[in-house]
Amino acid sequence: MKKTTFLFLLICTPYIVISQVSNVVTGLNGPFDVVIQGSDAYVAEFTGNAILRVDLTATNPTAEDVITGINGPTSLLFDGDDVYISQVGGTITRRDASDLTSNQITIATGLVTPVSMIRIDNDLYFSEFQGGRIGRVDLTTGTVSTVINGLNFPEQIVLIGDELFIAHAGANRVSKFNVTDANPTLEDVVTGLDNPAGIHAVGTTLLVTEFANNGAVFRIDTLEATPTAIAIVNGQNNPFGVSFFDNDLYFIQNGAGTLSRFQGDILAVEDVSVLNDILVFPNPSQGQFSIAGLEGQTINHVQLTDVTGRVIKRFNTQEISQNTFDHQLASGSYFVTIQTEIGRVTKQMIIQ
């Protein structure tokens, strides 16, 4: 059990906050992951053996129990009508997303500390912290297989396009591999981190937490030729699960027992203040939008992606020159990446 202790260790040392962070909910019992569905945040309370729900639009948000008596939940995955829950004891279960109190169905057992999941077609991919692998469950047959093993304490995983990114805690890096490869090879994205744990994709940008003394949350632009980790906040108390809602960053502070929020333009990849003034309007929109606040900059390209990082459209030269962009989209959240002559910025856009 020594390795499990490492995973959930609470380190109590002084911290220096360098960014504006506020607590949404306090007094949580060993929170581990946060997943936002609609305007509700769902928290996996590992020590409390519960799943909690927080209404992020409430004036004074509180955490209410929606599932209790569950054995060490580590993560949730909402997928259409289903929600999958991984548990430290080695199981993955499924429930009705519209009624989380419904009877759970066991999807996989005998795993070794599963901590994160991603659904790809008919396969449920998962990371095993102590098992040192990425595996998958065939949701039709229930067969469990290994995708890639020999990993050094992989934590949370996320998908952008065909690439699966791993917060590779024991290797102090973010790694990735292509899920379409028959024999996938692990590739470094960013190295030199300190126990990366949580990971979340916002378009093609990664948000990564460090479960370590520095307690940082980083932003990584996966479109860069050589991606780098840029600190958004640091000095937090063992941050773990991380998510994004209404242009704000939400993350768990495991050591403090809180769900916290950072308010700021976290999607501006370049630290050039003029880029932060760029706006996409109207927002929300019906699918047509324009770009303002360019300050005389030339747009080189504009790209539209969905929440999984899948490229929806790259706009052509004529559309860019006219500054009118139109695409028929289903209602939901999308990301507009704007490359100018001085740098790149990504803006969230809501389609009604």
N, C-alpha and C positions, 0 to 999 in steps of 0.2 A: 504493500500500500504506500510505499515511500513516494512513488511517482505521482499518485493521486494527491498526496499532500502538497507536492510541488505545484500542481495545477491550481489548487484552490487556496494557496497560501496568502494570508493577509499580512502585508508588510506595513508597519506603522512607523513612518519616519516623517520629518518635516517636509512640507511642500511649498513651493512658490508658484502662485497662479500668475500667468502672464497674459491671460486673455479673459474676457468677460464670460464667466460661466455661472449659471444659476441652477439651483436644485428644483426639480419639478415635484418629486416625491422623495421623502426621507423615511428612515426607519424600516427599510426593507431588510429581509433576513437572508443574507447571502445571495443577492441578485447576480445573475450570470449573463443573460441575454435579453435584448429588447428587439421586438419586431413590431413595426407599425402597420396596421391594417385600417384603411380609411383614416379616421382621425383618432383612433384608439391605439395606445401603445400596450403591447402585451409583454409582460416581464416574466421570464423563467426564474423562479426563486429557488435556487439549488438547495440551500440549507433549509428553507421553509417548506420544501416539498409541495410547492404550489405554483399555479399560473395566475398572475394578477393582470387586471385590466385598468388602464388609466385613460380617461378622456382628456386629450390634450387641448381641447377647446374650452374646457371648464375654467372658470375664474380662479378657483382654488382646487387644482386637481388632487384627487385622492386615489389610492390603489384599492381595488376591490377584488376579492377572491373569485375566480371563475372555475378553477379546478383545484381541489385540495387532495391531500393524501396520495400524491404522485411521487414516485421514488426518484429524487434528485434530478429534476428536469434540467437539461443543459441548453436546449434550443427548441425553437418552433419554426415550422415552415407552413405558411398558408398557401394552398394550391387549389384554386377553384372552390369546390364544395368540401374539400378536405383540409384538415390541419394535421401535420405530422409532428410528433414530439419525441426527441431523443432523451434517454435517461441514462444516468451514469452507471447504473447496474448492468447495462449492456443490451438494452432493448430500444426499439423504435416502434411507436404505436401510432395509430391513426384514429381521428375522431371526426365527427360532423362539424364543419366550420360554423354552421349556423346554430349549433347547440353543443358547446364544448363540454357540457355535463353528460353528453351521450356516452354509451358504452364504448370503450376503446377496443380497437382491433389490433392485435400484434402483427407487425410487419416483419420484424427480424428480432432474433434473440441471439445470445451468446457472443455479442460484440464486446470489444474491449474499450470502454470509455468513449462512446460516440459523442461528439460535441457539436456537430454542424451537419446540415443537409441541403441538397440542391436537387430539384426534379428536372431531369432531362428526358423528354419523351416518356417512355415507359419505364425508365430506370430512376431509382432514387439513389443519388450519390451521397456518401457520408464520409466524414473524417473520423478516425479513431486516434485519440490522443495517445493512449498507452499502447495501442496496437500498432502505431507507426505506419498507418497506411490510409489510402483513399480506397474505399470499396463502393459497391453498388448493389442494390436489391432490384431484381426484376419484379416489378409490381404485379405481373400476371402469374408467374410461377412461384415467387417467393425465394428464388435462388439468390444466394449471396455470393459475390465473387470479388476478387481483388483487382483493382485497376492499376494501382501503383503502390509499391511498398518500400520498406527500408527508410521511411521518413523519420525525422527526429522530432517527435511530439508535434504533429500537425494539429492546429486549433481550428478556427472557423474557415469556411470556404465560400466562394462566390463565383458566379459565372458572368463573363462578359463575352458575348458572341460565342465562339467555340472554345474559348480558353477558360479553364478553371484555375482561379487564383487561390493560394493557400497562405494563411498566416502561419508561418512555419516557426513555431515558438522555440524549439530546441536548437534550430539552425540560425536563429536571429535574423530572419530574412522573410521576404514575401517571394514565393515561388509560383510557377504556373506550368500547366501542360495543356495540350490540345486534346479535347475529349473525342475528336474524330479519329485520332491516331490509334491503330491497332496495338502498337507497342509504344505507349507515350513515354516521352523523356522529360524529366523535370528541368526547368530553366529558371535561373534567378531573375527576379525583377528588380528588387532592391535588397541590398545586404547591409550589415552593420547596425541593425535594429537591436532592441533589447527586449526579448521575449514578446514578440508580436502575438496578439491573441484574437481580437475581434477584427472583422473585415466586412465591408459593405460597399457595394457599387452604386454610384450615382452617375448614370450614363457610362462614360468611359473613365471616370475618376474613381479611384479607390479611397475609402476612408479606413484607416488602420489604427488600432489602439495598441499601446505597449503596456502589458501587465508587468510593470517593473517600477523601480524607485523613481524614475523620471516621470512616469505616469502620463505619457504623451498620447495625443491623437494626431495622426499624420494624414496628409493628402498626397496622393500619388497619381500623376497624369500618365495613364497607360499608353497614350499616343506619342509620348516623347521617345526619341530614339534611344536615349539612356535615361529612364525614369529616375527621379529622385524623390525622397520623402521630405515634405515640407511640413513643419510642425504648425498645427492650428492652435492647439493648446498643449500645455504641459503642467507638471506639478499636480496631477490628479491622483486619487487614491485607488490604485489598481483598476484602471478602466478596462472593461472587457467588451461586452456587446455594444454595437454602435449602429445607428440608423439615421434616417433623414426624413423630415416632414416640414412642408411649408417653408422651405429655404433655411430651416434650422437643423443643427446637428444635435442628436440625442444620443447619450451613451450611459452605460452602467458604470458606477464607481463601486466595485465589489467591496473594497476595503471600507468604504464609508456607508454602504447600504443605501445608496441613492440612485435615482434616475435623474440625470443632469442634462442641461441644455446649453449649447453655445449658439448665440445669435450673431450671425455675420455672413458675409459673402464667401462661403467656403469653396465655391466652384471656380473662383478666379484663379487660374493656375499660375499665371505670371504675377509676381509681386510688383506690378506697375499700377499706380493708383488710377491712372486714366482709364484703364480697362474696367475698373469697378463701376465706372459711370455709364457703361454701355447698357442699354435697356432693350428688351424684346417687348413689343406692344402690338395690339392690345394683349393683355394677359390677366385673366383667361381670354381665350379666343375661340373662334369657330374653325380654325385651321389656317387662316391667312394671318401673316404677321409681318412687321417691319422692324428695323433696327435703328435705334437712336443713340445719341451720346457718343458718336464716333470721334468727335473733336478733330475732324479733317483726316482721320486715318483711312487707309485703303483696305478694303476687305479682300483677302486672298481666297478664302473659301468659307462656306457655311455648310454644316452637316447636322442632320437631325437624327437622334437616336432615341430608342425607348428605354424603359427602366432597366432592362437586362443588358444594355450596351449594344444591342443589335442596331446596325445602321439602317434607318428607314429611307433616307434620301440624302444625296449630295447635290446641292443646288448648282445650276450651271452659271456661266459667266453673265448671260443676259439677265437672269433673275437677280444675281448679285448687283449688277449695275443699276437695275431699276429699284433695288431695295424693297421688293415685294415678293414674299415667299408664300407659296400656297401648296397645301397638301391635304388630302382628305384622310382624316385620322379618326379612329375611335376615341371616345371620351377617355381621358386619363392624363397621366403625367408624362412629359417628354423633356428632352434636353437638347438645346440648340448650342452647338459649338461654333464659335466665330473666331476665325484666324485672321488677324490683322497684321500689318507690317511690323508691329512692335511686340506682338505676343498673341496668346490665345486665351479666351475666356468662355466658360460654359454657363448658360442660364437655363433655369428650369422654366418650362412653359406648361400651363394647364389647358387642355382642350375640353371644352364643354360639349 
